[in-house]
């Protein structure tokens, strides 16, 4: 899953930022220079997990429910890489917890600004909260105090993580844009917000299917829990 996530994260980023790579396509493989995206990682990791379940003849949703708390924790830890690289920060701010960004890392539009929203920290704390929520629900489901059908925890993860990313992305100055350029994606769409809305809808539809219609989610592995 980790390998699939890294490859998916890179493909997703390059596809949306192809203008940076079309002059020298060999840069596509220079992942050490930066350029990965979490939504691509989620897509790539999920596809590989489906293949793994088919290979091992294992039900997909119960396995994913076990994995998603660790995914949220990994996202919380990974965001600190943005801190050490002075990247993925937000709009200028004078709040007490503002992050000081070196001149070389500031966008041209904000060279005179020194302190910015630490969006990496917002998302890290949010993801820690998502991890805690998932672990509590997992424990309640295991004890029988909460009905937790296969796939429910994964749907909660999609909705909880995406709800935080939706508003945090609005602060960032380096979004992946559709049909426009950062930092504001003027006249275009912030892809992370678009993906977040889609995942919220998918998660909500999954929970509705499980609890309103009381039917199991279709299992891409071809098996049932």
C-alpha positions, 0 to 999 in steps of 0.5 A: 500500500505504501508503494502504491501510495507514493506512485499514486501521489506522484502521478496525481501531482504530475498530471495536475502540474504537467506544465512544469514537466512537459519541457523535460519529462525526465523530471517526472521521476525526480521525486526527491525535488518535491511534488506529491499529493495526498489524494493521489496517495489515497487513490494509489494506496486504495487500488493496491489494497484492492489488488492485494485483497483479490490476490489473498482472497480477503474481504476489502472493507474489514481490512481498510477499516483496520488501516484507516486510523494508521493512515490518519496518524501517518498524515498527521506525522507527514505534515511536519515535513512541510514545516521542515521544508518551509512549504504548504503554509497559508495566508499571511497572519499576525496570530500568536502561532503564526509561522515565520517563512524564509524569504526564499520560500515566500511567494512573489506576492507576499515577499514583504510578509514574514508570518503565515498561517501554519496550515501544516500544523492545522492539518496535523492536529486535525488528523490526530483528532481523526485518528483518535475518533476512529480508534474510539469508534473501532473500540466501541464497535469491537466491544459491541456497544456500537453497530459498526458494519464493515466499511463504516469506519472507512466512510467516517475517515473519508468524511472526517479527514475531508471536512478538515482539508476542505477549510484548511485548503482555503488558507493555503498559498500553494494549491493544485489548481484546475484551469488556473494558477496558484496562489489563489486559483482565480477563476478555477478550482482548488483540486483538494477542495473538489476532491474533499467534497467528493469524498465527503459525498462518497463517505456519506453515501456509504454510511447511508447505504450501511445504516439506512438501507442496512446493506453491506457495501459492494466489496471490490475484492469480490468477497463478503465480510 
